[in-house]
Amino acid sequence: MTRPPEFTSRPTSVQQVGTRVVHGFGTGEGHRDDRTISSFGAEWEKFNAFDAAEIEHAGNEYFDIVPPALLGPEVLALDLGCGSGRWTRYLSSRVGHVDAIDPSEAVVHAARVHGDLEQVRWIQAGVDNMPVPDGAYDLVICLGVLHHVPDTAGALAKLAAKVRPGGHLLLYLYYALDDRGPLYRAVFRASDLVRAVISRLPGGLKRLVCDLIAFTVYLPLRTLARLLRDLKVKGWERLPLAFYHDKSLTVLRNDALDRFGTPLEQRFTREEMAAMMEAAGLSEVRFSEHPPYWHALGRR
């Protein structure tokens, strides 16, 4: 079994969760937003179990640019912002060990749901206080996380430092609708105003409103995309939310809460993301040409 790196500091708490232990180190002081951390803790408590086949399908979408040679039983990996643990589960079957880190209570729910994963160590910490040495990991993944922190570039630099020389980092950030037209961007700006209101609602009401959005917006658009896809209508994949054409209702509900319940959200163009990765010490940055946009792989 691949040995995880030694902690660089002592945990402030050690919580037994079923058959697993969650090592607590706090949430850090710099690259964080407390309202967002709390929001995601509540989100992943509600959506903490995904169908195995769906995890595999979604994971393949993110890992389409990860060569098989970067995976294997000797690989030591880190999943920062593990949330529900679905990417941790996907990765754990492909590497020797995964350190799953999240600043919110989500990591506790993840440890409970994925307690069967013996090659995973669960850690509650933020990007500022990850209790592991620099250069410790062969592969680091961070999918859909750093666009929810105030200083994405600064947080990315700290994360990239955990990659060993020659190792790789797989990153996904919300894209700035680079390839969309003015009308699509105008609709997005309107939805962002809605998000600003919904994200401030009390937890129960916020989840209810986001569920309504999932059923009245996401679900009809998913159904339309499926119909046009099956009819082989050219350009169906350019429809709003067409990405969800093959996703379950659980994913729709989760992503509606993720999108509209989040207090802090940033978006980046492909060029901006590449520049941040290179400034963080990553080279040979390779972007996927497929959704979700943008996800890219860089070498340390």
PAMARPA-517819 format. One record per residue (C-alpha): residue number from 1; residue in one letter; x, y, z. Coordinates in nm, 2 decimals, padded with zeros to 4 digits. Example, Ala and Ser with C-alpha at 12.3 -4.5 7.8 and 13.67 -1.06 7.14 Angstrom:
<recs>
<rec seq="1" type="A" x="01.23" y="-00.45" z="00.78"/>
<rec seq="2" type="S" x="01.37" y="-00.11" z="00.71"/>
</recs>
This chain:
<recs>
<rec seq="1" type="M" x="00.00" y="00.00" z="00.00"/>
<rec seq="2" type="T" x="00.13" y="00.35" z="-00.09"/>
<rec seq="3" type="R" x="00.21" y="00.54" z="00.23"/>
<rec seq="4" type="P" x="00.07" y="00.89" z="00.27"/>
<rec seq="5" type="P" x="00.29" y="01.18" z="00.37"/>
<rec seq="6" type="E" x="00.35" y="01.25" z="00.74"/>
<rec seq="7" type="F" x="00.15" y="01.54" z="00.88"/>
<rec seq="8" type="T" x="00.35" y="01.86" z="00.92"/>
<rec seq="9" type="S" x="00.15" y="01.96" z="01.23"/>
<rec seq="10" type="R" x="-00.07" y="01.79" z="01.49"/>
<rec seq="11" type="P" x="-00.44" y="01.77" z="01.43"/>
<rec seq="12" type="T" x="-00.66" y="01.98" z="01.66"/>
<rec seq="13" type="S" x="-00.93" y="01.71" z="01.65"/>
<rec seq="14" type="V" x="-00.96" y="01.35" z="01.56"/>
<rec seq="15" type="Q" x="-01.32" y="01.24" z="01.49"/>
<rec seq="16" type="Q" x="-01.42" y="00.88" z="01.45"/>
<rec seq="17" type="V" x="-01.68" y="00.85" z="01.17"/>
<rec seq="18" type="G" x="-01.80" y="00.50" z="01.13"/>
<rec seq="19" type="T" x="-01.49" y="00.29" z="01.03"/>
<rec seq="20" type="R" x="-01.29" y="00.60" z="00.94"/>
<rec seq="21" type="V" x="-01.12" y="00.89" z="01.11"/>
<rec seq="22" type="V" x="-01.14" y="01.26" z="01.01"/>
<rec seq="23" type="H" x="-00.83" y="01.45" z="01.11"/>
<rec seq="24" type="G" x="-00.92" y="01.82" z="01.18"/>
<rec seq="25" type="F" x="-00.69" y="02.11" z="01.13"/>
<rec seq="26" type="G" x="-00.93" y="02.40" z="01.10"/>
<rec seq="27" type="T" x="-01.01" y="02.59" z="00.78"/>
<rec seq="28" type="G" x="-00.71" y="02.82" z="00.75"/>
<rec seq="29" type="E" x="-00.71" y="03.20" z="00.76"/>
<rec seq="30" type="G" x="-00.64" y="03.34" z="00.42"/>
<rec seq="31" type="H" x="-00.79" y="03.19" z="00.10"/>
<rec seq="32" type="R" x="-01.14" y="03.12" z="00.23"/>
<rec seq="33" type="D" x="-01.49" y="03.26" z="00.25"/>
<rec seq="34" type="D" x="-01.67" y="03.14" z="00.57"/>
<rec seq="35" type="R" x="-02.02" y="03.18" z="00.42"/>
<rec seq="36" type="T" x="-01.92" y="02.97" z="00.12"/>
<rec seq="37" type="I" x="-01.76" y="02.70" z="00.34"/>
<rec seq="38" type="S" x="-02.08" y="02.68" z="00.54"/>
<rec seq="39" type="S" x="-02.29" y="02.67" z="00.23"/>
<rec seq="40" type="F" x="-02.10" y="02.38" z="00.09"/>
<rec seq="41" type="G" x="-02.10" y="02.19" z="00.42"/>
<rec seq="42" type="A" x="-02.49" y="02.20" z="00.41"/>
<rec seq="43" type="E" x="-02.49" y="02.12" z="00.03"/>
<rec seq="44" type="W" x="-02.29" y="01.80" z="00.06"/>
<rec seq="45" type="E" x="-02.49" y="01.69" z="00.37"/>
<rec seq="46" type="K" x="-02.79" y="01.69" z="00.14"/>
<rec seq="47" type="F" x="-02.62" y="01.55" z="-00.17"/>
<rec seq="48" type="N" x="-02.36" y="01.30" z="-00.03"/>
<rec seq="49" type="A" x="-02.44" y="00.99" z="-00.23"/>
<rec seq="50" type="F" x="-02.42" y="00.95" z="-00.60"/>
<rec seq="51" type="D" x="-02.48" y="00.64" z="-00.82"/>
<rec seq="52" type="A" x="-02.16" y="00.45" z="-00.89"/>
<rec seq="53" type="A" x="-02.22" y="00.45" z="-01.26"/>
<rec seq="54" type="E" x="-02.28" y="00.82" z="-01.26"/>
<rec seq="55" type="I" x="-01.96" y="00.89" z="-01.06"/>
<rec seq="56" type="E" x="-01.77" y="00.68" z="-01.32"/>
<rec seq="57" type="H" x="-01.93" y="00.87" z="-01.61"/>
<rec seq="58" type="A" x="-01.88" y="01.21" z="-01.47"/>
<rec seq="59" type="G" x="-01.52" y="01.13" z="-01.36"/>
<rec seq="60" type="N" x="-01.44" y="01.02" z="-01.71"/>
<rec seq="61" type="E" x="-01.54" y="01.36" z="-01.83"/>
<rec seq="62" type="Y" x="-01.29" y="01.53" z="-01.61"/>
<rec seq="63" type="F" x="-01.01" y="01.27" z="-01.65"/>
<rec seq="64" type="D" x="-01.03" y="01.27" z="-02.03"/>
<rec seq="65" type="I" x="-00.70" y="01.46" z="-02.05"/>
<rec seq="66" type="V" x="-00.52" y="01.25" z="-01.78"/>
<rec seq="67" type="P" x="-00.30" y="00.98" z="-01.95"/>
<rec seq="68" type="P" x="-00.32" y="00.63" z="-01.80"/>
<rec seq="69" type="A" x="00.05" y="00.65" z="-01.73"/>
<rec seq="70" type="L" x="-00.01" y="00.91" z="-01.46"/>
<rec seq="71" type="L" x="-00.23" y="00.67" z="-01.27"/>
<rec seq="72" type="G" x="-00.14" y="00.34" z="-01.10"/>
<rec seq="73" type="P" x="-00.09" y="00.17" z="-00.76"/>
<rec seq="74" type="E" x="00.22" y="00.36" z="-00.67"/>
<rec seq="75" type="V" x="00.06" y="00.71" z="-00.73"/>
<rec seq="76" type="L" x="00.01" y="00.93" z="-00.43"/>
<rec seq="77" type="A" x="-00.28" y="01.17" z="-00.49"/>
<rec seq="78" type="L" x="-00.46" y="01.47" z="-00.33"/>
<rec seq="79" type="D" x="-00.82" y="01.57" z="-00.38"/>
<rec seq="80" type="L" x="-00.86" y="01.93" z="-00.25"/>
<rec seq="81" type="G" x="-01.21" y="02.04" z="-00.19"/>
<rec seq="82" type="C" x="-01.33" y="01.68" z="-00.19"/>
<rec seq="83" type="G" x="-01.69" y="01.77" z="-00.10"/>
<rec seq="84" type="S" x="-01.91" y="01.47" z="-00.12"/>
<rec seq="85" type="G" x="-01.61" y="01.25" z="-00.20"/>
<rec seq="86" type="R" x="-01.73" y="01.14" z="-00.54"/>
<rec seq="87" type="W" x="-01.40" y="01.24" z="-00.71"/>
<rec seq="88" type="T" x="-01.21" y="01.08" z="-00.43"/>
<rec seq="89" type="R" x="-01.40" y="00.76" z="-00.49"/>
<rec seq="90" type="Y" x="-01.33" y="00.78" z="-00.86"/>
<rec seq="91" type="L" x="-00.96" y="00.84" z="-00.81"/>
<rec seq="92" type="S" x="-00.91" y="00.59" z="-00.53"/>
<rec seq="93" type="S" x="-00.97" y="00.30" z="-00.77"/>
<rec seq="94" type="R" x="-00.69" y="00.43" z="-01.00"/>
<rec seq="95" type="V" x="-00.41" y="00.52" z="-00.76"/>
<rec seq="96" type="G" x="-00.24" y="00.39" z="-00.45"/>
<rec seq="97" type="H" x="-00.36" y="00.65" z="-00.19"/>
<rec seq="98" type="V" x="-00.57" y="00.96" z="-00.18"/>
<rec seq="99" type="D" x="-00.57" y="01.24" z="00.08"/>
<rec seq="100" type="A" x="-00.92" y="01.39" z="00.07"/>
<rec seq="101" type="I" x="-00.92" y="01.75" z="00.21"/>
<rec seq="102" type="D" x="-01.21" y="01.99" z="00.26"/>
<rec seq="103" type="P" x="-01.25" y="02.29" z="00.49"/>
<rec seq="104" type="S" x="-01.62" y="02.22" z="00.55"/>
<rec seq="105" type="E" x="-01.82" y="01.96" z="00.74"/>
<rec seq="106" type="A" x="-01.86" y="01.79" z="00.40"/>
<rec seq="107" type="V" x="-01.55" y="01.59" z="00.47"/>
<rec seq="108" type="V" x="-01.73" y="01.42" z="00.77"/>
<rec seq="109" type="H" x="-02.03" y="01.32" z="00.55"/>
<rec seq="110" type="A" x="-01.79" y="01.20" z="00.28"/>
<rec seq="111" type="A" x="-01.59" y="00.98" z="00.53"/>
<rec seq="112" type="R" x="-01.92" y="00.83" z="00.64"/>
<rec seq="113" type="V" x="-02.05" y="00.76" z="00.29"/>
<rec seq="114" type="H" x="-01.72" y="00.63" z="00.15"/>
<rec seq="115" type="G" x="-01.60" y="00.45" z="00.46"/>
<rec seq="116" type="D" x="-01.52" y="00.14" z="00.25"/>
<rec seq="117" type="L" x="-01.23" y="00.32" z="00.09"/>
<rec seq="118" type="E" x="-00.93" y="00.20" z="00.29"/>
<rec seq="119" type="Q" x="-00.67" y="00.38" z="00.08"/>
<rec seq="120" type="V" x="-00.82" y="00.72" z="00.16"/>
<rec seq="121" type="R" x="-00.73" y="00.96" z="00.45"/>
<rec seq="122" type="W" x="-00.99" y="01.22" z="00.54"/>
<rec seq="123" type="I" x="-00.87" y="01.56" z="00.64"/>
<rec seq="124" type="Q" x="-01.06" y="01.88" z="00.74"/>
<rec seq="125" type="A" x="-00.84" y="02.17" z="00.64"/>
<rec seq="126" type="G" x="-00.83" y="02.46" z="00.39"/>
<rec seq="127" type="V" x="-00.58" y="02.54" z="00.11"/>
<rec seq="128" type="D" x="-00.40" y="02.77" z="00.36"/>
<rec seq="129" type="N" x="-00.33" y="02.51" z="00.62"/>
<rec seq="130" type="M" x="-00.30" y="02.18" z="00.44"/>
<rec seq="131" type="P" x="-00.10" y="01.97" z="00.69"/>
<rec seq="132" type="V" x="00.13" y="01.80" z="00.43"/>
<rec seq="133" type="P" x="00.47" y="01.89" z="00.30"/>
<rec seq="134" type="D" x="00.53" y="02.06" z="-00.04"/>
<rec seq="135" type="G" x="00.62" y="01.83" z="-00.32"/>
<rec seq="136" type="A" x="00.44" y="01.54" z="-00.16"/>
<rec seq="137" type="Y" x="00.20" y="01.42" z="-00.44"/>
<rec seq="138" type="D" x="00.23" y="01.27" z="-00.78"/>
<rec seq="139" type="L" x="-00.12" y="01.39" z="-00.88"/>
<rec seq="140" type="V" x="-00.34" y="01.66" z="-00.73"/>
<rec seq="141" type="I" x="-00.69" y="01.72" z="-00.84"/>
<rec seq="142" type="C" x="-00.91" y="02.02" z="-00.76"/>
<rec seq="143" type="L" x="-01.24" y="02.01" z="-00.94"/>
<rec seq="144" type="G" x="-01.49" y="02.30" z="-00.91"/>
<rec seq="145" type="V" x="-01.34" y="02.45" z="-00.59"/>
<rec seq="146" type="L" x="-01.10" y="02.74" z="-00.64"/>
<rec seq="147" type="H" x="-01.35" y="02.96" z="-00.82"/>
<rec seq="148" type="H" x="-01.53" y="02.98" z="-00.48"/>
<rec seq="149" type="V" x="-01.23" y="03.15" z="-00.29"/>
<rec seq="150" type="P" x="-01.15" y="03.52" z="-00.29"/>
<rec seq="151" type="D" x="-00.80" y="03.48" z="-00.44"/>
<rec seq="152" type="T" x="-00.81" y="03.20" z="-00.69"/>
<rec seq="153" type="A" x="-00.46" y="03.26" z="-00.82"/>
<rec seq="154" type="G" x="-00.31" y="03.27" z="-00.47"/>
<rec seq="155" type="A" x="-00.49" y="02.95" z="-00.36"/>
<rec seq="156" type="L" x="-00.38" y="02.78" z="-00.68"/>
<rec seq="157" type="A" x="-00.01" y="02.87" z="-00.61"/>
<rec seq="158" type="K" x="-00.03" y="02.71" z="-00.27"/>
<rec seq="159" type="L" x="-00.20" y="02.40" z="-00.41"/>
<rec seq="160" type="A" x="00.05" y="02.36" z="-00.69"/>
<rec seq="161" type="A" x="00.33" y="02.36" z="-00.44"/>
<rec seq="162" type="K" x="00.21" y="02.03" z="-00.31"/>
<rec seq="163" type="V" x="00.28" y="01.86" z="-00.64"/>
<rec seq="164" type="R" x="00.62" y="01.69" z="-00.67"/>
<rec seq="165" type="P" x="00.85" y="01.80" z="-00.95"/>
<rec seq="166" type="G" x="00.73" y="01.61" z="-01.26"/>
<rec seq="167" type="G" x="00.39" y="01.55" z="-01.10"/>
<rec seq="168" type="H" x="00.06" y="01.69" z="-01.23"/>
<rec seq="169" type="L" x="-00.24" y="01.90" z="-01.13"/>
<rec seq="170" type="L" x="-00.59" y="01.85" z="-01.27"/>
<rec seq="171" type="L" x="-00.79" y="02.17" z="-01.23"/>
<rec seq="172" type="Y" x="-01.15" y="02.27" z="-01.31"/>
<rec seq="173" type="L" x="-01.27" y="02.63" z="-01.29"/>
<rec seq="174" type="Y" x="-01.60" y="02.78" z="-01.41"/>
<rec seq="175" type="Y" x="-01.54" y="02.93" z="-01.75"/>
<rec seq="176" type="A" x="-01.63" y="03.29" z="-01.84"/>
<rec seq="177" type="L" x="-01.85" y="03.19" z="-02.13"/>
<rec seq="178" type="D" x="-01.56" y="03.25" z="-02.36"/>
<rec seq="179" type="D" x="-01.72" y="03.09" z="-02.66"/>
<rec seq="180" type="R" x="-02.08" y="03.22" z="-02.61"/>
<rec seq="181" type="G" x="-02.26" y="03.50" z="-02.78"/>
<rec seq="182" type="P" x="-02.40" y="03.83" z="-02.63"/>
<rec seq="183" type="L" x="-02.75" y="03.69" z="-02.57"/>
<rec seq="184" type="Y" x="-02.62" y="03.39" z="-02.38"/>
<rec seq="185" type="R" x="-02.40" y="03.61" z="-02.16"/>
<rec seq="186" type="A" x="-02.69" y="03.85" z="-02.09"/>
<rec seq="187" type="V" x="-02.90" y="03.55" z="-01.97"/>
<rec seq="188" type="F" x="-02.61" y="03.44" z="-01.75"/>
<rec seq="189" type="R" x="-02.57" y="03.79" z="-01.60"/>
<rec seq="190" type="A" x="-02.94" y="03.79" z="-01.51"/>
<rec seq="191" type="S" x="-02.91" y="03.45" z="-01.35"/>
<rec seq="192" type="D" x="-02.61" y="03.57" z="-01.15"/>
<rec seq="193" type="L" x="-02.83" y="03.85" z="-01.00"/>
<rec seq="194" type="V" x="-03.07" y="03.57" z="-00.90"/>
<rec seq="195" type="R" x="-02.79" y="03.38" z="-00.74"/>
<rec seq="196" type="A" x="-02.69" y="03.68" z="-00.54"/>
<rec seq="197" type="V" x="-03.03" y="03.69" z="-00.38"/>
<rec seq="198" type="I" x="-03.09" y="03.31" z="-00.34"/>
<rec seq="199" type="S" x="-02.75" y="03.26" z="-00.18"/>
<rec seq="200" type="R" x="-02.85" y="03.49" z="00.11"/>
<rec seq="201" type="L" x="-03.16" y="03.30" z="00.20"/>
<rec seq="202" type="P" x="-03.18" y="03.08" z="00.51"/>
<rec seq="203" type="G" x="-03.05" y="02.72" z="00.45"/>
<rec seq="204" type="G" x="-03.38" y="02.54" z="00.42"/>
<rec seq="205" type="L" x="-03.55" y="02.80" z="00.21"/>
<rec seq="206" type="K" x="-03.24" y="02.82" z="-00.02"/>
<rec seq="207" type="R" x="-03.24" y="02.45" z="-00.08"/>
<rec seq="208" type="L" x="-03.62" y="02.46" z="-00.16"/>
<rec seq="209" type="V" x="-03.57" y="02.74" z="-00.41"/>
<rec seq="210" type="C" x="-03.28" y="02.57" z="-00.57"/>
<rec seq="211" type="D" x="-03.48" y="02.25" z="-00.60"/>
<rec seq="212" type="L" x="-03.76" y="02.45" z="-00.77"/>
<rec seq="213" type="I" x="-03.50" y="02.58" z="-01.02"/>
<rec seq="214" type="A" x="-03.38" y="02.23" z="-01.08"/>
<rec seq="215" type="F" x="-03.73" y="02.11" z="-01.17"/>
<rec seq="216" type="T" x="-03.85" y="02.41" z="-01.36"/>
<rec seq="217" type="V" x="-03.53" y="02.52" z="-01.54"/>
<rec seq="218" type="Y" x="-03.27" y="02.25" z="-01.54"/>
<rec seq="219" type="L" x="-03.50" y="01.95" z="-01.60"/>
<rec seq="220" type="P" x="-03.70" y="02.10" z="-01.90"/>
<rec seq="221" type="L" x="-03.38" y="02.22" z="-02.07"/>
<rec seq="222" type="R" x="-03.22" y="01.87" z="-02.01"/>
<rec seq="223" type="T" x="-03.52" y="01.71" z="-02.16"/>
<rec seq="224" type="L" x="-03.51" y="01.94" z="-02.46"/>
<rec seq="225" type="A" x="-03.14" y="01.87" z="-02.52"/>
<rec seq="226" type="R" x="-03.21" y="01.50" z="-02.50"/>
<rec seq="227" type="L" x="-03.49" y="01.53" z="-02.75"/>
<rec seq="228" type="L" x="-03.29" y="01.73" z="-03.00"/>
<rec seq="229" type="R" x="-02.99" y="01.50" z="-02.95"/>
<rec seq="230" type="D" x="-03.20" y="01.20" z="-03.03"/>
<rec seq="231" type="L" x="-03.35" y="01.38" z="-03.34"/>
<rec seq="232" type="K" x="-02.99" y="01.45" z="-03.44"/>
<rec seq="233" type="V" x="-03.06" y="01.82" z="-03.46"/>
<rec seq="234" type="K" x="-02.74" y="02.01" z="-03.54"/>
<rec seq="235" type="G" x="-02.61" y="02.23" z="-03.27"/>
<rec seq="236" type="W" x="-02.82" y="02.08" z="-02.99"/>
<rec seq="237" type="E" x="-02.51" y="02.08" z="-02.76"/>
<rec seq="238" type="R" x="-02.51" y="02.46" z="-02.77"/>
<rec seq="239" type="L" x="-02.84" y="02.49" z="-02.59"/>
<rec seq="240" type="P" x="-02.83" y="02.63" z="-02.23"/>
<rec seq="241" type="L" x="-02.76" y="02.35" z="-01.99"/>
<rec seq="242" type="A" x="-02.72" y="02.09" z="-02.27"/>
<rec seq="243" type="F" x="-02.43" y="01.96" z="-02.07"/>
<rec seq="244" type="Y" x="-02.68" y="01.79" z="-01.85"/>
<rec seq="245" type="H" x="-02.84" y="01.59" z="-02.13"/>
<rec seq="246" type="D" x="-02.71" y="01.26" z="-01.98"/>
<rec seq="247" type="K" x="-02.72" y="01.36" z="-01.61"/>
<rec seq="248" type="S" x="-02.96" y="01.23" z="-01.34"/>
<rec seq="249" type="L" x="-03.21" y="01.44" z="-01.15"/>
<rec seq="250" type="T" x="-02.98" y="01.41" z="-00.84"/>
<rec seq="251" type="V" x="-02.70" y="01.58" z="-01.03"/>
<rec seq="252" type="L" x="-02.94" y="01.85" z="-01.16"/>
<rec seq="253" type="R" x="-03.06" y="01.92" z="-00.80"/>
<rec seq="254" type="N" x="-02.71" y="01.92" z="-00.67"/>
<rec seq="255" type="D" x="-02.57" y="02.15" z="-00.94"/>
<rec seq="256" type="A" x="-02.86" y="02.39" z="-00.91"/>
<rec seq="257" type="L" x="-02.78" y="02.43" z="-00.54"/>
<rec seq="258" type="D" x="-02.41" y="02.46" z="-00.62"/>
<rec seq="259" type="R" x="-02.48" y="02.73" z="-00.88"/>
<rec seq="260" type="F" x="-02.75" y="02.94" z="-00.71"/>
<rec seq="261" type="G" x="-02.67" y="02.87" z="-00.34"/>
<rec seq="262" type="T" x="-02.31" y="02.97" z="-00.35"/>
<rec seq="263" type="P" x="-02.23" y="03.32" z="-00.20"/>
<rec seq="264" type="L" x="-01.90" y="03.35" z="-00.39"/>
<rec seq="265" type="E" x="-01.84" y="03.26" z="-00.75"/>
<rec seq="266" type="Q" x="-01.57" y="03.37" z="-01.00"/>
<rec seq="267" type="R" x="-01.53" y="03.28" z="-01.36"/>
<rec seq="268" type="F" x="-01.22" y="03.27" z="-01.58"/>
<rec seq="269" type="T" x="-01.14" y="03.26" z="-01.95"/>
<rec seq="270" type="R" x="-00.92" y="02.99" z="-02.09"/>
<rec seq="271" type="E" x="-00.64" y="03.24" z="-02.12"/>
<rec seq="272" type="E" x="-00.67" y="03.36" z="-01.76"/>
<rec seq="273" type="M" x="-00.68" y="03.01" z="-01.63"/>
<rec seq="274" type="A" x="-00.37" y="02.91" z="-01.83"/>
<rec seq="275" type="A" x="-00.19" y="03.22" z="-01.70"/>
<rec seq="276" type="M" x="-00.27" y="03.14" z="-01.34"/>
<rec seq="277" type="M" x="-00.15" y="02.78" z="-01.38"/>
<rec seq="278" type="E" x="00.18" y="02.89" z="-01.54"/>
<rec seq="279" type="A" x="00.23" y="03.15" z="-01.27"/>
<rec seq="280" type="A" x="00.18" y="02.88" z="-01.01"/>
<rec seq="281" type="G" x="00.47" y="02.69" z="-01.15"/>
<rec seq="282" type="L" x="00.29" y="02.45" z="-01.39"/>
<rec seq="283" type="S" x="00.40" y="02.39" z="-01.75"/>
<rec seq="284" type="E" x="00.27" y="02.19" z="-02.04"/>
<rec seq="285" type="V" x="-00.08" y="02.31" z="-01.96"/>
<rec seq="286" type="R" x="-00.33" y="02.11" z="-02.16"/>
<rec seq="287" type="F" x="-00.70" y="02.20" z="-02.18"/>
<rec seq="288" type="S" x="-00.98" y="01.96" z="-02.26"/>
<rec seq="289" type="E" x="-01.19" y="02.06" z="-02.56"/>
<rec seq="290" type="H" x="-01.49" y="01.90" z="-02.40"/>
<rec seq="291" type="P" x="-01.72" y="02.01" z="-02.12"/>
<rec seq="292" type="P" x="-01.71" y="02.09" z="-01.83"/>
<rec seq="293" type="Y" x="-01.53" y="02.41" z="-01.92"/>
<rec seq="294" type="W" x="-01.26" y="02.47" z="-01.83"/>
<rec seq="295" type="H" x="-01.06" y="02.17" z="-01.70"/>
<rec seq="296" type="A" x="-00.69" y="02.15" z="-01.77"/>
<rec seq="297" type="L" x="-00.39" y="01.94" z="-01.67"/>
<rec seq="298" type="G" x="-00.05" y="02.10" z="-01.58"/>
<rec seq="299" type="R" x="00.29" y="01.95" z="-01.50"/>
<rec seq="300" type="R" x="00.50" y="02.07" z="-01.21"/>
</recs>
